[in-house]
Amino acid sequence: MIPGVFAVYLKSIILAHSGGYLAISRFLGRSGQGGDLAAADFTILERLSLFREDIFISLVVIPVAGTILVSLLGPRTRPWAAAALSSVLTVLIFVSLLAFANVGSFLSVAMASDAILWGIDHPEDFSSYASGSSITKLCLLIGACLAGAWMLKSPRIQPLAGRLMALGFTSALLLGSGFAAAGMLVTLNVSSGYTSATQRVLSAVVEVPADAGEFKDHSAAELSLAYRELSRTPAPPTTDPLSGIARGRDVILVILETATTAGLDLGAEVAAGGSLDALRGSVLISDMHFSTYPYTSDAHFSILTSMYPLGRHQALKARDQLRTIGWPSVLKKNGYSTHLYSPGPSIDSFESDVAMYRIVGFEHSYIGLETDTETWRAALLRADTTLGKFYDHAGNRDQGLVKRTQYDLAAFERLTADALDMKARNQRFLATFRPQVGHAPWYDLVGTDSTLKRGAALVKMQMAWLGDLVNELERRGQLESTLIVVTADHGLRTRTEFANLAQGAITGVSVNVPLLVYASGAFAGVRQLTHPTSHVDIGPTVLALLGIEDTRQTVHGHPVWAEDLSERIAFFFGAGYLGADGFVEAGTHVSCETFNGTCSSWPVSHGASQQMTLMSPGTRDRAAGLLRQLTAMQVRAIELAIQ
């Protein structure tokens, strides 16, 4: 019975968050008061009705089914089998509760697998997501399950324990049936609000793959046209004054880990006296740039393939059967040497990521480790200097910060050496750097309680590293032959990382990330974009500046400087991580929650908080329809990419 009661408690947590009582109240046109007042909009019977499915499944169906299953076993193993089953269900609900509290969604098998791998490699981060008290409570619940089995096996206690458990079981069945029946007396016009927590958890675990729907017979050309019509993306320009303006130049791409434009002033870095002031003669900056998914692997997929990340797993399974999907592959075919630089020691733990970088076109992958002794010595020296400059409370350095900085700089030291060597040999190259020091929860470099100030300080430190390379290239007269792009994979994603994160919504603090593009002679001074851009635009932007034809079959992006992108819909997804998908359109940010089917909107802002307005049924259906169509298009795009 313990898992059943725990599951009902989980449903109460779901209803308490913004996508529960509050969203239902607003949907029904009631007061829509937030906080503790949200539940007050409902009578006791109405609230009970929202639990009826949970009560019936958790306190009636599952206990009866479990009893029947255990009864098939021998008498000696029944108690321990029941305890094992109860413990497994309790852990599953606990993990789901933990995930929901942190990100507003439940974990799929794929996400849980990645979380386990990350936890094994970064045990120091575990306490950021599961507190000691929560682990203690879980242990007590599992202990109660095991204690019940022990009592049923103990000759002295078994008779009394058996009677008490039988009484508890019967009482739970009667009360569960009674409460479930009482909940049937009232039904609110919100079908999604009745979905049980158990069903939600299992639906997340057993993901049903999307299908291509109405686009299942589309050719690549037909699919591209349908996508442009859906998203209002301009057709590839036939003439563009910036096309080929950076022909033959080398490319340096920096993908920061976890950085949001909220509280960040990237323009200050290219201003006089900034770390990147050498770029200010021709640089494009945007604080209206959007990630496609608040998860590193998916965001990197979009940056490197110019496609939305839905279907990433299917693409990786195909591997060698894939057509060219990555723009690094296009560069490789045009004589570029393609390099990826990552910090060690565990950055390659995700086998799917290793495969992805190879599939999109990286020939060479370097991981900064102590075994590269010369580079490591240089990294240690530079890390000490860097932290001494940026870390105000240097006398009490966090060793996690120190190690991440050292590993990042080991990778960056090798990138710098390789870039200068290839410049000397006149070998065109793409060098991509993916530091990890910015992985949230953010370290405190400057002694502040402000989460956003901590993030901005980490970006500033990393821009100082890049600034050293930029200055060296300028000193050697090689800066003008280099195209530089800086962005971040995603923003903040959990309440551990950012206490004010909206649950059940995908907001700017999670997907609004910085973008910088430097190309000598392309832009007049510092150009600030005012229209939304997306990760899918980075590849088309680089290839257009280099004057290289984009021969890929499916491309969702467009060069970022095009003014008609102001009418384009830029999508981002997060149903598997934040419990919502969304998009930006005509100055409006839209978020559609997967738990209850509601959509909210607010004016586009890169601030940390937004005042959300629940969308009417008509506008909600249109928004949800756009997201469904794009999902189906991407399924078809991956099908077409598999030869």
Secondary structure by P-SEA (a helix, b strand, c coil): caaaaaaaaaaaaaaaccccaaaaaaaacccccccccccccccaaaaaaaaaaaaaaaccaaaaaaaaaaaaccccaaaaaaaaaaaaaaaaaaaaaaaaacccccccaaaaaaaaaaaaaccccccccccaaaaaaaaaaaaaaaaaaaaaacccaaaaaaaaaaaaaaaaaaaaaaaaaaaaccccccccccccaaaaaaaaabbbbbcccccccccaaaaaaaaaaaacccccccccccccccccbbbbbbbbcccccccccccccccccccccccccbbbbbcccccccccaaaaaaaaaccccccaaaaaaaaccccccccaaaaaaaabbbbbbbbbcccccccaaaaaaaaaacccbbbbbcccaaaaaaaaaaaaaaaaaacccccccccaaaaaaaaaaaaaaaaaaaaaaaaaaacccbbbbbbbcccccccccccccccaaaaaaaaaaaaaaaaaaaaaaaaaacccccbbbbbbbcccccccccccccccccccccccbbbbbbbbccccccbbbbcccccccaaaaaaaaaacccccccccccccccccccccbbbbbbccccccccccccccbbbbbbccccbbbbcccccccccbbbbbcaaaaaaaaaaaaaaaaaaaaaaaaacc
